[in-house]
Amino acid sequence: MQSVAQIGNLRGFYSLVISMPNNPTRDRLGLKSFYRRNLPHIQPVNSTFFLTFRLTGSVPEHVLRRMAEERKLLKQAEESAAELNLRLGKLARRHFAMLESWLDKASTGPIWLKKASIARIIAEALNHRDGKMYTLDAFTIMPNHVHAVFTPLESKGTPQSLSSIMHSLKRITARRGNLILKRKGAFWEHESFDHYVRNRAEWKRIIKYVIENPVKAGLVRDWKDWEWTYLRSPSFEGAS
């Protein structure tokens, strides 16, 4: 079983760029190599990404406040940019592990994705965009969050941005999910985690982590038994 620490450098969780671009693009849905909302995100061109997005309210507010305070204190530390980035990387891995632990326990907030009709909507949306917006390697739909690995495809010579991809995915699935639930309001947490995959070895570790998430959470004994897992290559050598 892959631990969170083994996934690799997870500074994409809230990568801190010490020197910001002077004139970042204002197009929220256009391609950016760096864009920011609550978390900074990095999108190198022609890269594969590990994405995690979760239902609204799926992590306790006190946990999120604690993480925000730890990041704030770290950024206030008087140290070199290199040392700060190193410490941010370590903190990001610990925070990602905390989030995953809360999400896998599913003890806080809604678990709407446990409903087959809603999980099917998510799976269909992810598969529908395969070959159109991205090349999809794998995904797993958990009761309150989704993991996906894909490579954005080009549109008019430019790779499609993560922001536009996630906007498209979240908008349609939120609308259809709320219709099934007969409710209105926020469905997904606005912010998503994204991490660009740096090499083949890291890609293998991430794929293994994604498909084995239901096993780690105690939902099934074998990843192949989880209905809401997709793997492009069934013969993936890292899967067992």
Sequence and secondary structure as in RCSB ss.txt:
>XXXX:A:sequence
MQSVAQIGNLRGFYSLVISMPNNPTRDRLGLKSFYRRNLPHIQPVNSTFFLTFRLTGSVPEHVLRRMAEERKLLK
QAEESAAELNLRLGKLARRHFAMLESWLDKASTGPIWLKKASIARIIAEALNHRDGKMYTLDAFTIMPNHVHAVF
TPLESKGTPQSLSSIMHSLKRITARRGNLILKRKGAFWEHESFDHYVRNRAEWKRIIKYVIENPVKAGLVRDWKD
WEWTYLRSPSFEGAS
>XXXX:A:secstr
   GGGG   GGGS   SS  SS    TTS  SEEESSSEEE  TT  EEEEEEBTT S HHHHHHHHHHHHHHH
TS   HHHHHHHHHHHHHHHHHHHHHHHHHT SS  GGGSHHHHHHHHHHHHHTBTTTEEEEEEEE SSEEEEEE
EE EETTEE  HHHHHHHHHHHHHHHHHHHHT  S  B S  EEEE  SHHHHHHHHHHHHTHHHHTTS SSGGG
 TTEEES TT TT  
